[in-house]
Amino acid sequence: MAVITLDQVKDVSPDDIIKYLQVIGSGTLIQNTDDVYYRHETRHDNGQLVDFSERRKVDNKFEMANPQFHEYYKVVMRTMRRGDVAYIRYPKAHTHGSYHKSQHFINKTQEEKDRIGDDIYIRFQISKIKRNPVCTDPETFSGILAYLERVREVGRELMEEAEYANAEQLYRRILPMFKNMPKKMKDSLTESEKEKRNEVLHLLLLNVALCHLRRKNPREAVKSAKESLEYNKTNAKAYYRLAVA
């Protein structure tokens, strides 16, 4: 299922989905585990709204991991970021004609139906993305390290968006995977992997401390910064955050 952007239209086929990007957002692309909050309008080829209630100024929630949600929505959302606004042209083959089955459409004359056409245009405005990264291999050290990279990427984005509470929850979700590691996994770590584990715990706790500082929770920030020193007593950042708190 191809999604073609406007600069590629010369290569388009009748069954391709075309994205006309109006506003460019920021951050990383929507992932398969995210919940997306968005607004949309659906129009026929002639510009007529399919459903006039879609003009309401309320965000809809779209669960990317939910198999009951439209796949033809998902394939486009995977190419979008927070703040993106785009018109998407969907040929009838992708929507299975669902927008042409309403009683409102059926009651139209054939001339009106021909004028409306088969394609559907949906305007998506991505308001917010709730990130929910999932660890696909929690049984191995390399698996949780790979998960850590995704968490750090999402965490940086949340901090840039001032979503400090959500960032803290994300860091706290992964902390036990390293701190309370199963004995079998912990005993199998090499010396370099043990050092890596300590480094990860130190940095995650520093990130938690930073979240508390940004949220004006100095007592909790001190607690997390002090705990981080159990894994690395030489990092100046820990002492700095203690001093700030």
C-alpha positions as CSV (number, residue, x, y, z in Angstrom):
1,M,0.0,0.0,0.0
2,A,2.0,3.0,-1.3
3,V,1.7,6.5,0.2
4,I,2.9,9.1,-2.4
5,T,3.8,12.6,-1.4
6,L,3.0,15.6,-3.6
7,D,6.5,15.9,-5.1
8,Q,6.1,12.3,-6.3
9,V,2.8,12.7,-8.0
10,K,4.3,12.4,-11.5
11,D,4.9,8.7,-10.6
12,V,1.4,8.0,-9.2
13,S,-0.8,5.2,-10.2
14,P,-4.6,5.2,-9.9
15,D,-4.6,3.0,-6.8
16,D,-1.9,5.0,-4.9
17,I,-2.7,7.0,-1.7
18,I,-1.5,10.6,-2.2
19,K,-0.5,12.8,0.7
20,Y,-0.7,16.6,0.3
21,L,1.3,17.9,3.3
22,Q,0.1,21.4,4.3
23,V,1.9,21.9,7.6
24,I,5.1,20.2,8.7
25,G,5.2,19.1,12.3
26,S,8.1,17.9,14.5
27,G,9.4,14.9,16.3
28,T,9.6,11.3,15.3
29,L,7.2,9.4,13.1
30,I,4.1,7.7,14.5
31,Q,4.8,4.2,15.6
32,N,2.7,1.0,15.6
33,T,2.3,1.1,19.4
34,D,1.3,4.8,19.7
35,D,-2.1,6.4,20.5
36,V,-2.7,9.3,18.1
37,Y,-5.0,12.3,18.9
38,Y,-6.1,13.9,15.7
39,R,-8.9,16.0,14.0
40,H,-10.1,15.2,10.5
41,E,-12.6,16.1,7.8
42,T,-13.6,13.7,5.1
43,R,-14.7,15.1,1.7
44,H,-15.7,13.7,-1.6
45,D,-13.9,14.5,-4.9
46,N,-16.1,17.6,-5.4
47,G,-15.2,19.0,-2.0
48,Q,-18.4,18.1,-0.3
49,L,-18.2,17.0,3.4
50,V,-19.1,13.3,3.8
51,D,-20.1,13.9,7.4
52,F,-20.9,17.4,8.6
53,S,-20.4,16.4,12.3
54,E,-16.7,16.1,11.5
55,R,-16.4,19.9,11.8
56,R,-16.5,19.6,15.6
57,K,-13.4,20.9,17.3
58,V,-12.7,17.7,19.3
59,D,-9.7,15.4,19.0
60,N,-10.3,11.8,18.1
61,K,-8.2,9.0,19.5
62,F,-6.7,6.5,17.1
63,E,-5.0,3.4,18.6
64,M,-2.3,2.2,16.2
65,A,-2.0,-1.2,17.9
66,N,-5.8,-1.9,17.7
67,P,-6.6,-4.3,14.8
68,Q,-10.2,-2.9,14.7
69,F,-9.0,0.5,13.5
70,H,-8.7,1.2,9.8
71,E,-5.5,-0.1,8.2
72,Y,-5.7,2.6,5.5
73,Y,-5.5,5.2,8.3
74,K,-2.6,3.5,9.8
75,V,-0.5,3.4,6.7
76,V,-0.7,7.2,6.4
77,M,-0.2,7.9,10.1
78,R,3.1,6.0,10.0
79,T,4.3,8.7,7.7
80,M,3.2,11.6,9.9
81,R,4.5,13.5,13.0
82,R,2.9,15.6,15.7
83,G,1.7,18.9,14.2
84,D,1.5,17.6,10.7
85,V,-1.6,18.7,8.7
86,A,-2.2,16.9,5.4
87,Y,-4.9,16.1,2.9
88,I,-4.9,12.4,1.9
89,R,-6.4,11.2,-1.3
90,Y,-7.8,7.6,-0.9
91,P,-8.9,5.8,-4.0
92,K,-12.0,3.7,-3.6
93,A,-10.0,0.5,-3.6
94,H,-8.5,1.3,-0.2
95,T,-11.7,2.5,1.5
96,H,-13.8,-0.4,0.0
97,G,-16.4,2.2,-1.0
98,S,-17.5,2.6,2.7
99,Y,-18.0,6.4,2.2
100,H,-20.3,5.7,-0.7
101,K,-22.7,3.4,1.2
102,S,-24.4,5.9,3.4
103,Q,-28.1,6.5,2.9
104,H,-27.3,10.2,2.2
105,F,-25.2,9.2,-0.8
106,I,-27.5,6.4,-2.0
107,N,-30.4,8.9,-2.2
108,K,-28.5,11.1,-4.6
109,T,-29.2,11.1,-8.4
110,Q,-26.8,9.3,-10.7
111,E,-25.7,12.7,-12.0
112,E,-24.8,13.9,-8.5
113,K,-23.0,10.6,-7.8
114,D,-20.9,10.9,-10.9
115,R,-20.0,14.5,-10.0
116,I,-18.9,13.4,-6.5
117,G,-16.6,10.7,-7.9
118,D,-15.0,7.7,-6.3
119,D,-12.0,9.2,-4.4
120,I,-12.1,10.4,-0.8
121,Y,-10.0,13.2,0.6
122,I,-9.4,13.1,4.4
123,R,-7.7,16.1,6.1
124,F,-5.6,14.8,9.1
125,Q,-4.4,17.2,11.8
126,I,-2.1,15.4,14.3
127,S,-2.6,17.1,17.6
128,K,-0.8,14.8,20.0
129,I,0.9,11.4,20.1
130,K,1.0,9.3,23.2
131,R,4.1,7.2,22.9
132,N,3.9,3.6,24.2
133,P,7.2,1.8,23.1
134,V,7.1,-1.9,23.7
135,C,10.1,-4.2,24.5
136,T,9.9,-7.1,22.0
137,D,12.7,-9.1,23.6
138,P,12.7,-8.7,27.4
139,E,14.5,-12.0,28.0
140,T,17.9,-10.9,26.8
141,F,20.3,-8.1,27.8
142,S,20.7,-7.1,24.1
143,G,16.9,-7.0,23.8
144,I,16.4,-4.5,26.7
145,L,19.3,-2.4,25.5
146,A,17.5,-2.1,22.1
147,Y,14.3,-1.1,24.0
148,L,16.4,1.4,25.9
149,E,17.4,3.2,22.7
150,R,13.7,3.6,21.7
151,V,12.8,4.8,25.2
152,R,15.6,7.4,25.1
153,E,14.5,8.6,21.7
154,V,10.9,9.0,22.9
155,G,12.1,10.5,26.2
156,R,14.0,13.2,24.5
157,E,11.0,14.1,22.4
158,L,8.8,14.3,25.5
159,M,11.2,16.5,27.3
160,E,11.4,18.9,24.3
161,E,7.6,19.0,24.4
162,A,7.6,19.7,28.2
163,E,5.8,16.4,28.8
164,Y,7.8,15.9,32.0
165,A,5.4,13.6,33.8
166,N,5.0,11.3,30.8
167,A,8.8,11.2,30.4
168,E,9.3,10.3,34.0
169,Q,6.7,7.5,33.7
170,L,8.5,6.2,30.7
171,Y,11.9,6.2,32.4
172,R,10.4,4.5,35.5
173,R,8.9,1.8,33.3
174,I,12.2,0.7,32.0
175,L,14.2,1.1,35.3
176,P,13.1,-2.2,36.8
177,M,14.2,-4.1,33.7
178,F,17.8,-3.2,34.6
179,K,17.6,-2.7,38.3
180,N,15.5,-5.9,39.1
181,M,17.0,-8.0,36.4
182,P,16.3,-11.8,36.7
183,K,19.2,-13.6,38.5
184,K,19.9,-15.8,35.5
185,M,20.4,-12.8,33.2
186,K,22.3,-10.9,35.8
187,D,24.7,-13.8,36.5
188,S,25.4,-14.2,32.8
189,L,26.5,-10.6,32.2
190,T,30.1,-10.1,31.1
191,E,32.2,-7.4,32.9
192,S,31.6,-4.9,30.1
193,E,27.8,-5.7,30.2
194,K,27.9,-5.1,34.0
195,E,29.5,-1.7,33.4
196,K,26.9,-0.9,30.8
197,R,24.1,-1.9,33.2
198,N,25.5,0.5,35.9
199,E,25.8,3.2,33.3
200,V,22.2,2.8,32.2
201,L,20.9,2.8,35.7
202,H,22.9,5.9,36.5
203,L,21.6,7.8,33.4
204,L,18.0,6.7,33.8
205,L,17.9,7.9,37.4
206,L,19.5,11.2,36.4
207,N,16.8,11.6,33.8
208,V,14.1,11.0,36.4
209,A,15.8,13.6,38.6
210,L,15.7,16.1,35.8
211,C,12.0,15.4,35.2
212,H,11.4,16.1,38.9
213,L,13.4,19.4,38.7
214,R,11.3,20.5,35.7
215,R,8.1,19.7,37.6
216,K,9.3,21.6,40.7
217,N,9.6,18.5,42.9
218,P,13.0,19.1,44.5
219,R,12.7,16.5,47.2
220,E,12.1,13.7,44.7
221,A,14.8,15.1,42.4
222,V,17.3,14.8,45.3
223,K,16.2,11.2,46.0
224,S,16.7,10.2,42.4
225,A,20.0,12.0,42.0
226,K,21.4,10.4,45.2
227,E,20.3,7.0,44.0
228,S,22.1,7.6,40.7
229,L,25.4,8.0,42.6
230,E,25.2,4.4,43.7
231,Y,26.1,3.4,40.1
232,N,28.5,6.2,39.2
233,K,30.1,8.6,41.8
234,T,32.1,10.6,39.3
235,N,29.5,12.1,37.0
236,A,29.3,15.9,37.7
237,K,25.7,16.0,36.4
238,A,24.5,14.1,39.5
239,Y,26.1,16.6,41.9
240,Y,24.9,19.5,39.8
241,R,21.3,18.3,40.0
242,L,21.6,17.7,43.7
243,A,22.9,21.3,44.1
244,V,20.0,22.7,42.0
245,A,17.4,20.7,43.9
